[in-house]
């Protein structure tokens, strides 16, 4: 196989029949169910821990602004997901989205990292829930298991957490029973979660003191001065707010699970985009309100980073609210565990259906209408991680996988918007005008004022998008190094030029879509830049573990997936039906 053929194989794209809504899965999820799933999977561990931890150590009272910055980044990604959900109403989330636009190899990369994201996310929530419940009983379980079965390995947990293991298996069984039953329980837990947040905000508002947002350094007690920064609203300045935003971004991870329900939603083209937007609005309002009342009730330097709300309500003499929050947090973590686990077997199912992962994972149980084998394997994997691993070192892996998925989805939106719809027409236009440098420069500025994409304009747009990612990465790296302001300014100017070039290129008609990303190319462009910036903030150990995971995945792809893919036209006769063959398209 020559290099050209290999490259064509890696970039082959799946063509979706947008009018075909047949599926083996059960279509039983409405708008309320999908919104509840998005809120439940996101509004969990973060809302009860993240706000206090970031306020105390990184951002101070400006943690509310940190949540706003993180929300903006998530909204950009959410809008891109919403457009793709209206384009591709199929199971698989960012995996399917990238498969139809940027090719099989990139799609496999995204799908493989979504598996990592959801597996670690499930394990971390289960671990957090087990620890949270154990603290209510004076850490009895931790002390007993540490003494009886200690694990003396640096990157593993101190003891095998059988409780966390059991929690994941319980959720796995619930998901295996059926989506309708899982959705009903998720709706109940999510309603209790939102009710708890409302109680916290109302009770906290009564005890709030706006003066806590403007405490001068001189007025801070001596025992807290060393950990209070410079005092005031932004004790650690703008840098602290942005560092807090990078941490707060973890609090928004999870809404994209809604995009994996394309084959289980009753009306995916309408309900999935709406539920994504509604989920993000509810999540942001909850985080912003929680962060505001928390830092107004008690000075930021006095917060408890591990369990802020039980502590703060005890300090302001509201013991009843303290226990309401404690019980509500358990329900919230149940919701988050269910929501985080839900998309994992769906991604495995989608990849197995396409043949890039082992096909038995695509088996659907005739009674429950769920991918039973994929659910069991993903549940067991997450349960092992929850029981055995020290997830504090791995938690950044959730962010890096999510950010990479968001980046590819935003890039895919740009590619599809500038994709040429009629290749023959575009080729005739290029032949008539020539392929010289002047023609390329002229189209770079679109001097002819074309309204519809051509082969040349589409190629220019794709090259610009590829250069954008490289320049954005270089800009973020340079800005993170001392003395890189001048080089950063030059690279920033190049980013603006690339944006102008994209803005000048003609886009295709998207009036038939039920949801469209506004202000293209600006919104996807900003999404790529912000996601790359947040990825650069992660430590090198996270990148090393990330590359190890990628190597494992690529071994599976090149040894199995590339040959067994449904788009592999070189398979023996009878392995690929006519419908699959018609789906093989090569872009770029």
N, C-alpha and C positions, 0 to 999 in steps of 0.2 A: 504494500500500500504506500503510494507516494505521499510526499508532504502535502501537496495540494488536496489530495483526496482525504487525508486525515483532517486537514483544516476544515474542509467542507463538511465532514462528518461531525466535527465538534460544534459547528455553528448551524447545523440543520435545525429548523424550527417546526413546531407542531402547528398545524392549521386547525383552528376550532370552528366547528359548525355552530354559529351563534343561535341558530333557530332550533337546534336539537337540544331539548331539555330532558331527554330520557336519562334515567340513572337507576342503578341497582339499590341505592340507598333510599331511606324513607324521607320524603319531603313533608316535614311536620313542624318546621320552625317558622314562626311569624315574626313581625317587626319587634314586638315586645320581647319575645324569646331571644332574638339576636342581640338586642340592646342590653338585655339582662346578662347575656353571656359575656359581652364586651366589658360591661361594668364590673361584673363579678370576678372575671379573670384578672382585672387590673387593680381594682380597689381593694387590695388585701393587705399583705404584710407592710407595704410601703406607707399606707396612711396612718398606721398605728406605731410606726417606729421611725420612718425616714425623716419626717418633719422635725422631730426633736433632735435627732442625731446631727442633721445638717445645720440646724439653727445653733446648736451648742458648739460645734467644732469648725464650721466652715463659713457660714453666711450670716449668722446672727438673725435679727428680725427680718432682714432682707431675704430670708428663705422663701417668702411669698413671691418675690421677684424671680428667684431661682426656679420655682415651679412654673412661673409664667414663661420663662425662656425655654424650659424643657417642654412645656406644652406647645409652644410655637413650632418647635422642631417636630413634635409628634403630630401636630395638625397638618403640617406640610406633607409628612409621610402618609397620614390618614387620608388626605385628599387624593393622593396618588393611588392608594389602595382602593378608594371608593370608585375612581374612574375605571380601574382594572376590573373591579367586581362587576361593574355594569357591562364591561366588554367580555369578560370570561367568567360566566356563571358556573364554574366547575370547582370541585374540591381540590385543595392543594395550596391555596394562598399564593405567596410570592413565587413559589416553585412553578406553578402553572403560568403565572403572569410573565415570568422571564422566558419560559419555554416557547411561548408564542411570539416573542419579540427579539430576544438576543441570542437564542440558541440553546442546544441541549447541554453543552458542557457547563455553561454559566448556570443554567437551570438546576443541574445536578448539584453544583456548588451551593446554591441557595437552599435547595431542599435538604442537603446534608447538614448545613448549619442550622436550619430550622429544627431538625431533629435534636441537635445538641442543645439549642436554646430551650425547647420545650421540656426536654428530659431534665436538664439542670434546673429549670424553673420549677418543675413539679417537685423535684427532690428538695429544693431549697424551701419551698412553702411547707412541705411535709415536715422538714426538719424544724423550721421556725414554729410551726404549730405544736410539735411535740415538746419543744423547749418551753414554749409559752405556757402550755398546760402543766408541765412539770414544775415550773416556778410557782404555780399556785399551791403546790404541795411540798414546798421547801426543797425542791430538786431531789426528792427521794429516789426517783428512778435513775437519775444520773449518778448519784453517789453509789447506789447499789450495784449498777452494771459496771461502773468504773472499777469497783473493788473486786467484783466477781470475774469479769471478762475484759480486762484492759487491753487496749491496742496501742502499742508503743511504736507507731510509725508516724513520722512528722507530717505527711500529707494526708493522713487519714484521721477519722474522728477518734476521740479518746476512748470510746466504747461503741459496740454495735447497737444502734438505736432500733430495737425491735418494734417500738411503738410507731416510729416514723415509717418503718417497713410495712407494718400492718395498715396504716392509714392509706398509703399508696395502693396497696392491694385491694382495700375496700372500695376506693374510688374506681379502680380498674374494673372490678366486678359490676359496679353500678353503671359504668359506661358500656360494658359489654351487654347488659340487659336490654338497653335500647335508648335511643336519643330522646324520645318523647318523655320517658320516665326521668332521665337525667335532667332534661330541661325544666321539668316541673319542680324538682328539688332545688335546682339552681335558682329558679325564680323566687322561691320562698327565702332561701338564704340571702340572695341579693337584696330583697326587700328589707330584711332584718338589718343587713349591712348599712343600707342607705338610711334607715331609721336611726341606727346607732350614730352615724355621722351627724344627722340632723340634731339629735339630742346633745351631742358634744358641742356643736356650734352654738346652739341656743343657750345651753347652760354656761358655756365658756364666755359668751358675749355678756352675760349678766355680771361675771366676775372680772371682766377685762379692764385693763388700765392702760390707755394710750401712752402714758408717760414711760412705759417699759420699752417703747420703741426709740426713745431718745435719752438714754442714760449715759451721761458723760463719764469718761474714764476716771475722773477724780471722785465721782460719787459711787464707784463700785467698791465693795468691801475688799480689803487687802488679800484675803484668802482666794479671791476669784480673779484678781488682776492679771495673773500670769496666763490665764486662759480666756481672757475677755477681749483680745485684740485691742482696737483703739476706741471701743465704745461706740455709742450712737446707733443709727439705723443700719449702717454698713461697717461693722467693726473690722472687717478684713478687706474693705474696698470692693471695687468692681471685680477684681481678680477672684475674690471670695465668692461673689455672686455667680460668676461663670463656673468656678469649680463646683459650687453647689448645684448648678444646673446640670453638670455632667453626672452628679450623683442622683439628682432628682429624676433624671431621665429614666432610671430603672423603675421608678414608680409608675411610668406610663407604658411599660412593656406589657403586652398582653392583649391590647385591643385588636391586634391583627388576627387573633384567633377567629374572629367573626368571618374573615375572608376565606377560611378553610371550609365553610359550611355551604359552598355554592351548590352542592347537590343534595342538601338537606333542607334548604330554605324553600318556602312555598313560592315566593316571588323574588328570586335572587337579584335580578337586575334593578329592582326598586328598593327592596328591603335592606340588602347588605350595605349599599352606600349610605342610606339614611341611618342605619344602626351604627355604623362607624362614626359618623359625625355626631350623632346623639350621645354615643358612649363617651367620646372625647370631651364634649361639653360638660356632661355630668361629672366625669372624673376630674377635670380641671377645677370646676367650681368647688368640688369636695376638698381637693388638696389645698386650694387657695384659701378657702374658709378655715380649714383645720389649722393651717400654718399661721393664719392671722390671729385667731383666738388663742392659740397655744402660746405664742410669743407675747401676747398682750396680757395673758393671765399671770405669767411668771417670767422674770428676766431670762434672756437667752442663756446666760452663763450658769444659771441654776437648773437647767433642764436635765432630765434623766435621759441619756442617749439610748438606753436599752428598752425602757417601757415608759415613755413620756407621759401618757395620759393618766394611767392609774396614779402616777406620782404627783402630777400637777393638781389633780382633783383632790388628792389627799392633803396637799399643801394649802388649798383654798377652802378646806373644810366642807367638801361635798362627797362624803363617803358613799352615798347611794348612787350617785352618778359614776363614781369609780367602779362599782361592781357592774353597773349597766354597760360601761365601756368594756370591762373585762369579758363579760359574757358575749357582748356583741362582737368583740374581736375574734372569738372562737368561731362564731358563725361566718364572719368575714373570711377567715382563713379556710374554712370549709368551702366557701364559694370560690375563693382564689385557687384552691387545690383542684377543684372540679374543672374550673375554666382553663387552668394551665395545662391540665392533662388532656382535655378534650381534643385539641388540634393535632396532637402528636400522632395518633394512629391514622388520622386523615391524611397527613403528609406522607406517611409510609404507604398508605393505600394508593394515593395518587401516583407516587413514584413507581410502585409495583405494577400498577395498571399500564404504565408506559414502558415497563420492562427494564428500567435503569436500576431498579432494585429487584430482589428476588420475587418472582411473580406470585408464589403462594401467599404473600402478604396482602394480596388484593382480594382474597377469598371473602365473600360476604355470606354471613349466616342467614339462611332462608327465613328464619323465624324472627330474629331480632333486627335484621336489616342493618347490621353493623359489621365492620371489618374485624372479626373476632380474634383472629390470629395476630393481626397487627396491634390490636388493643392489648392482648395478653403479653406480647413481647415488649412493647413500649412500657407497660406497667411494671413488668419485672425489672427492666433496665433501670427505670426511675426509682423503684423500691430499693434496689441494691445500692444505688448512689446515695439515697437518703439514709440508709442504714450504716454505710461504711465510710463515706468520704467526709473530709473536712471541707464543707462547701464555702467557707469564708475565702479560701484561696481561688475557688472556681467561679465565684459569683459574677466576676467581670466577664466571664465567658458568655453569660446570658446577653450582656450588652453588646459585645462585639458581633455575635451572630445576628442579633436583631438589627443593629446599625447597618451591617453589610446587606441584609435583606432589604431594609428600607432604601438603601442607596441604589440597589439594582432595580427595585420597583420604580423609583423616581426616574432612573435612566431609561427604563423600558417605556415609560409614558412619553418621554421626549422622543425616543426612537420611533414609536408608533405614530406620534403626531406629525412627524416629518417624513414618514414612509410614503414612497410613491405607490399609488393605488393601481395605476395602469402602466405596466412596464413598457408595452409597445409604444404608447404615446410618448413617454419620457425618452425612449431611445431615439425616436424620430427627431425630437427636438434637439438632442445632443448632437446627432449626426449633422443636422442642418446648421448648427452654430459652431461646430468644431469642438475639439477637446483640448485646445491650447491653453496656455497660461492666462491669456486675456479672458477667455471664456470662463475659467475658474474664478479669476478675480472679479469679473463682472457679476457672476452669480453669487459670489461671497457677499457682495453688497446688494444683490438682487436689483441691478440697475434697470432691468427690463420690467420690473414690477409684476413678476409672475404671481398668480393667485393659487395655482395648484402645484403640488410637488412634481418634480421631474427626477430622472435618475441622477442627474448631476447635483441638483439641490439636496436630494436625499443623502447622497454620498458626502457632500460637504457638511451636512448636519451631523451625520454619524461620526465623521472625523473630528468635528468640533466637540462633540460630546465626549469622545475618548480623550481628547487633549484636556478637556475640562477636568476630568477625574484626576489626571496626572498632575495638572497645575494646582488643583485644589489640595491634593495631598502634599505637594511640595510647599505650598503656602502655609499650611497648618504646621508642618514640621519646622519650617524656618521661623515662624512666629513663636514657637515654643522654646526656641533657643535664644539665649541672651545675645543682644547685638544684631539680631536679624530683622530689625525694623525696616531698614532701607530695602533689603532684598524682598521682604514681605510686601512692601509698598509696590515694588515693580511687578511682582507676581500678581498682586491684587489688581493692578491696572490691566494685566493680561487677561485676568478673569472677566473684567468688565468688557474688554474687546470681544472675547469669546461670546459673551452674552448678547452683545450687539449683533454679531454675525448670525447667531441663532435666531434672534428676533427678526432679522431681515428675510429669513428663509420662509417660503410659503408652507402652510400646513394643510393637512387634508381635512375633509368635512367630518365633523363629529356630532352633527346636529341630531343624529339618530340615537345617541347615547342618553340614557336616563340621568346620568351624572357626568359632568365634565370638570376637570381641574381648571380653575380660573387663572387668568394671568399667565398662561403658558408663553414663553419658557421660564418666567421668573420664579414661580412657585416650585416646580421640580428642580430648578437650578439651585435655589436656596436650600432645598431639602438635601441635595447632594453635598453642598458645601458644609452645612451644619452637621450632617452625619459623619462626614470625613473628619471634621474638627473634633467631634466627641470620640471618635475611634482613636485619634492620635493621643488623646489624653490617657488612654489605658497603658498600663505598665508593660514592659517587654516580656515578662513571664506569661502574661495573658496571650501575647502574640505567639510565643513559642508553643504554648498548649494548643492554640488555635491552628497553627500550621501542622502540628502532629495529628490533630483530628482530621484536617484536610487530606493529609497523606493517606490515612486509613481509608477515607472515602474514595480517593482517586484510585487506590488499588482495587476496590470493589468495582468502580466504574469501568476501568480499563480492562479488567480481567473478566467481568461479567456484563455490566450494563451496556457497553458500547456495541456488543455483539447481539444482545438479546433485546435491544430497544425496538419498540414498535415501528420506529422510523428507519430501521436498518433494512434497506432494499436488497441487501446481499444475502439475507437469510434464505434458507432452503424453501422451496415452494411449499405453500400450505401454511407457513408460519405467520405470514403477514397477509391479512385479507385486503380486498380492494379498498375498503374504507381507510385502513391504516396507510396503504400506499399513497392514497390521494392526499394524505396529510403531510407528506414530506415536502417541505419547501426550504430553500436556502436563501437567506437574506444577507445583506451587506454586498 
